[in-house]
Amino acid sequence: MVKALGRAMGRWLEAESPGFEPLVPVAFDQLARSLRIGDVLLVEGRARISTAIKYLTQSTWSHAAL
């Protein structure tokens, strides 16, 4: 029962947030050309969990990558 509830919650949190509009539109080809080793990317995720992370951290960004 607990595993089923956890899986259902995980699927719900991984679903895309309704009405998601990116803060900054991305031109992936331009981004790929400008990235350098050691750059830090700040990412605004589309999933519901990303919305929760942004709310809890009071941040515009939900993830970061090197």
FIKOLZA-1660 file (N, C-alpha, C; in steps of 0.1 Angstrom, whole numbers, plus 5000, padded with zeros to 4 digits):
% residues 66
   i   px   py   pz ch aa at
   1 5008 4988 5000  A  M  N
   1 5000 5000 5000  A  M CA
   1 5009 5013 5000  A  M  C
   2 5019 5013 5009  A  V  N
   2 5027 5025 5010  A  V CA
   2 5035 5027 4997  A  V  C
   3 5040 5015 4991  A  K  N
   3 5048 5016 4978  A  K CA
   3 5039 5022 4967  A  K  C
   4 5026 5017 4966  A  A  N
   4 5017 5022 4956  A  A CA
   4 5014 5037 4958  A  A  C
   5 5013 5041 4970  A  L  N
   5 5010 5055 4973  A  L CA
   5 5023 5064 4969  A  L  C
   6 5034 5059 4972  A  G  N
   6 5047 5065 4968  A  G CA
   6 5048 5066 4953  A  G  C
   7 5045 5056 4946  A  R  N
   7 5046 5056 4931  A  R CA
   7 5036 5066 4926  A  R  C
   8 5024 5066 4931  A  A  N
   8 5014 5075 4926  A  A CA
   8 5018 5090 4928  A  A  C
   9 5024 5092 4940  A  M  N
   9 5028 5106 4943  A  M CA
   9 5040 5110 4934  A  M  C
  10 5049 5100 4932  A  G  N
  10 5060 5103 4923  A  G CA
  10 5056 5106 4909  A  G  C
  11 5046 5099 4904  A  R  N
  11 5041 5102 4890  A  R CA
  11 5034 5115 4890  A  R  C
  12 5027 5119 4900  A  W  N
  12 5020 5132 4900  A  W CA
  12 5031 5143 4901  A  W  C
  13 5041 5142 4909  A  L  N
  13 5052 5152 4910  A  L CA
  13 5060 5153 4898  A  L  C
  14 5062 5143 4890  A  E  N
  14 5070 5143 4878  A  E CA
  14 5062 5148 4866  A  E  C
  15 5049 5150 4867  A  A  N
  15 5041 5155 4856  A  A CA
  15 5043 5170 4854  A  A  C
  16 5042 5174 4841  A  E  N
  16 5044 5188 4838  A  E CA
  16 5034 5197 4845  A  E  C
  17 5038 5208 4850  A  S  N
  17 5030 5218 4857  A  S CA
  17 5020 5224 4847  A  S  C
  18 5007 5224 4850  A  P  N
  18 4997 5230 4841  A  P CA
  18 5000 5245 4839  A  P  C
  19 4999 5250 4827  A  G  N
  19 5001 5264 4824  A  G CA
  19 5015 5268 4825  A  G  C
  20 5025 5259 4825  A  F  N
  20 5039 5263 4826  A  F CA
  20 5043 5272 4814  A  F  C
  21 5049 5283 4817  A  E  N
  21 5055 5292 4807  A  E CA
  21 5070 5295 4812  A  E  C
  22 5079 5292 4803  A  P  N
  22 5093 5294 4807  A  P CA
  22 5096 5309 4810  A  P  C
  23 5104 5311 4820  A  L  N
  23 5108 5325 4824  A  L CA
  23 5116 5331 4813  A  L  C
  24 5126 5323 4807  A  V  N
  24 5135 5328 4797  A  V CA
  24 5134 5318 4785  A  V  C
  25 5130 5322 4773  A  P  N
  25 5130 5312 4762  A  P CA
  25 5144 5308 4759  A  P  C
  26 5146 5296 4755  A  V  N
  26 5159 5290 4752  A  V CA
  26 5161 5288 4737  A  V  C
  27 5172 5293 4732  A  A  N
  27 5177 5290 4719  A  A CA
  27 5188 5280 4720  A  A  C
  28 5185 5267 4720  A  F  N
  28 5194 5256 4723  A  F CA
  28 5207 5257 4715  A  F  C
  29 5206 5260 4702  A  D  N
  29 5218 5260 4694  A  D CA
  29 5227 5272 4698  A  D  C
  30 5222 5283 4701  A  Q  N
  30 5230 5294 4706  A  Q CA
  30 5236 5291 4720  A  Q  C
  31 5228 5284 4729  A  L  N
  31 5233 5280 4742  A  L CA
  31 5245 5270 4740  A  L  C
  32 5243 5261 4732  A  A  N
  32 5254 5251 4730  A  A CA
  32 5267 5257 4724  A  A  C
  33 5266 5267 4716  A  R  N
  33 5278 5274 4711  A  R CA
  33 5285 5282 4721  A  R  C
  34 5277 5287 4731  A  S  N
  34 5283 5297 4741  A  S CA
  34 5288 5290 4754  A  S  C
  35 5284 5277 4756  A  L  N
  35 5288 5271 4769  A  L CA
  35 5303 5268 4769  A  L  C
  36 5309 5270 4781  A  R  N
  36 5323 5267 4783  A  R CA
  36 5325 5258 4795  A  R  C
  37 5336 5251 4796  A  I  N
  37 5338 5242 4807  A  I CA
  37 5338 5250 4820  A  I  C
  38 5331 5245 4830  A  G  N
  38 5329 5251 4843  A  G CA
  38 5318 5261 4844  A  G  C
  39 5310 5263 4833  A  D  N
  39 5298 5271 4834  A  D CA
  39 5288 5265 4843  A  D  C
  40 5280 5273 4849  A  V  N
  40 5269 5268 4858  A  V CA
  40 5256 5272 4851  A  V  C
  41 5248 5262 4849  A  L  N
  41 5235 5264 4843  A  L CA
  41 5224 5264 4854  A  L  C
  42 5216 5274 4854  A  L  N
  42 5204 5275 4863  A  L CA
  42 5192 5271 4854  A  L  C
  43 5184 5261 4859  A  V  N
  43 5174 5255 4852  A  V CA
  43 5160 5257 4859  A  V  C
  44 5151 5261 4851  A  E  N
  44 5137 5262 4856  A  E CA
  44 5129 5250 4851  A  E  C
  45 5127 5240 4859  A  G  N
  45 5120 5228 4855  A  G CA
  45 5106 5230 4852  A  G  C
  46 5100 5220 4844  A  R  N
  46 5086 5221 4840  A  R CA
  46 5077 5212 4849  A  R  C
  47 5083 5203 4857  A  A  N
  47 5075 5194 4865  A  A CA
  47 5070 5200 4878  A  A  C
  48 5060 5194 4883  A  R  N
  48 5054 5199 4896  A  R CA
  48 5064 5200 4907  A  R  C
  49 5073 5190 4907  A  I  N
  49 5083 5190 4918  A  I CA
  49 5092 5202 4917  A  I  C
  50 5095 5207 4904  A  S  N
  50 5103 5219 4902  A  S CA
  50 5096 5231 4908  A  S  C
  51 5083 5231 4906  A  T  N
  51 5075 5242 4912  A  T CA
  51 5076 5242 4927  A  T  C
  52 5075 5230 4933  A  A  N
  52 5077 5229 4948  A  A CA
  52 5091 5234 4952  A  A  C
  53 5101 5230 4945  A  I  N
  53 5115 5233 4949  A  I CA
  53 5116 5249 4948  A  I  C
  54 5111 5255 4937  A  K  N
  54 5112 5269 4936  A  K CA
  54 5105 5277 4947  A  K  C
  55 5093 5271 4951  A  Y  N
  55 5086 5277 4962  A  Y CA
  55 5093 5276 4975  A  Y  C
  56 5098 5264 4978  A  L  N
  56 5105 5262 4991  A  L CA
  56 5118 5269 4992  A  L  C
  57 5125 5271 4981  A  T  N
  57 5138 5278 4982  A  T CA
  57 5137 5293 4979  A  T  C
  58 5124 5297 4976  A  Q  N
  58 5122 5311 4972  A  Q CA
  58 5132 5315 4961  A  Q  C
  59 5133 5307 4950  A  S  N
  59 5142 5309 4939  A  S CA
  59 5134 5309 4926  A  S  C
  60 5140 5315 4916  A  T  N
  60 5134 5314 4902  A  T CA
  60 5138 5301 4896  A  T  C
  61 5149 5295 4901  A  W  N
  61 5154 5283 4894  A  W CA
  61 5152 5271 4904  A  W  C
  62 5149 5260 4898  A  S  N
  62 5147 5248 4905  A  S CA
  62 5159 5238 4905  A  S  C
  63 5168 5239 4895  A  H  N
  63 5179 5230 4894  A  H CA
  63 5192 5238 4890  A  H  C
  64 5203 5232 4892  A  A  N
  64 5216 5238 4887  A  A CA
  64 5224 5226 4881  A  A  C
  65 5232 5230 4871  A  A  N
  65 5241 5219 4865  A  A CA
  65 5254 5226 4862  A  A  C
  66 5265 5217 4862  A  L  N
  66 5278 5222 4858  A  L CA
  66 5281 5216 4844  A  L  C
% end
